[in-house]
C-alpha cells in the first residue's frame, strides 16, 4: 500500500499537495443565432411527388409530377 502511495505522489509531483487544480465553469453567453438569407436569382417553387421525388423549378416554368 505504501508503494502505491509513493507512486501516486511521484506521478503527481507537487500538484497533489498544492491542490492548485480548480474546475472551470463555462456559462453560456447567449443563444445561437440563425440567419436566413433569401436566395439570389429567380424565385422558385417545388412539388413533392407521390413517388418520393422533389421537383424544384423557377416560377416562370412550372412542372408537374407526370
VMD Tcl script that draws the C-alpha trace (Angstrom):
set ca {
  {0.00 0.00 0.00}
  {2.84 2.38 0.76}
  {4.35 1.66 -2.67}
  {1.10 2.76 -4.31}
  {1.04 5.94 -2.25}
  {4.65 6.73 -3.17}
  {3.88 6.07 -6.84}
  {0.92 8.45 -6.75}
  {2.99 11.17 -5.08}
  {5.81 10.73 -7.59}
  {3.45 10.75 -10.57}
  {1.51 13.77 -9.36}
  {4.50 15.83 -8.31}
  {3.53 18.73 -6.11}
  {0.04 19.02 -7.59}
  {-1.33 16.55 -5.02}
  {-0.18 18.72 -2.15}
  {-0.72 22.15 -3.67}
  {-4.33 21.49 -4.69}
  {-3.97 24.06 -7.44}
  {-6.42 22.31 -9.77}
  {-9.76 24.06 -9.88}
  {-12.50 23.04 -12.30}
  {-13.56 25.82 -14.63}
  {-17.21 26.52 -15.24}
  {-18.13 27.89 -18.66}
  {-21.51 29.52 -18.64}
  {-23.24 30.02 -21.98}
  {-23.08 33.62 -23.13}
  {-26.22 33.52 -25.24}
  {-28.25 31.58 -27.72}
  {-27.10 30.70 -31.24}
  {-28.41 32.95 -33.97}
  {-29.89 31.56 -37.17}
  {-29.67 33.93 -40.13}
  {-31.78 33.25 -43.21}
  {-30.81 34.94 -46.47}
  {-33.23 34.96 -49.40}
  {-31.81 33.14 -52.43}
  {-30.44 35.23 -55.26}
  {-31.92 34.92 -58.70}
  {-35.38 34.00 -59.87}
  {-37.94 32.92 -57.25}
  {-38.84 29.25 -57.36}
  {-41.22 26.63 -56.10}
  {-41.21 22.87 -55.51}
  {-43.54 19.88 -55.71}
  {-43.40 16.68 -53.67}
  {-44.34 13.80 -55.94}
  {-46.07 10.61 -54.75}
  {-43.07 8.51 -55.84}
  {-40.75 10.44 -53.47}
  {-39.21 12.84 -55.98}
  {-38.88 16.53 -55.23}
  {-39.16 18.79 -58.26}
  {-37.65 22.27 -57.84}
  {-38.30 24.78 -60.60}
  {-38.49 28.53 -61.24}
  {-41.95 30.13 -61.07}
  {-41.81 31.02 -64.76}
  {-41.55 27.30 -65.73}
  {-43.91 25.27 -63.51}
  {-43.64 21.47 -63.64}
  {-45.84 18.51 -62.74}
  {-45.03 15.05 -61.41}
  {-46.28 13.29 -64.58}
}
mol new
graphics top color blue
foreach p $ca { graphics top sphere $p radius 0.5 }
foreach p [lrange $ca 0 end-1] q [lrange $ca 1 end] { graphics top cylinder $p $q radius 0.2 }
display resetview
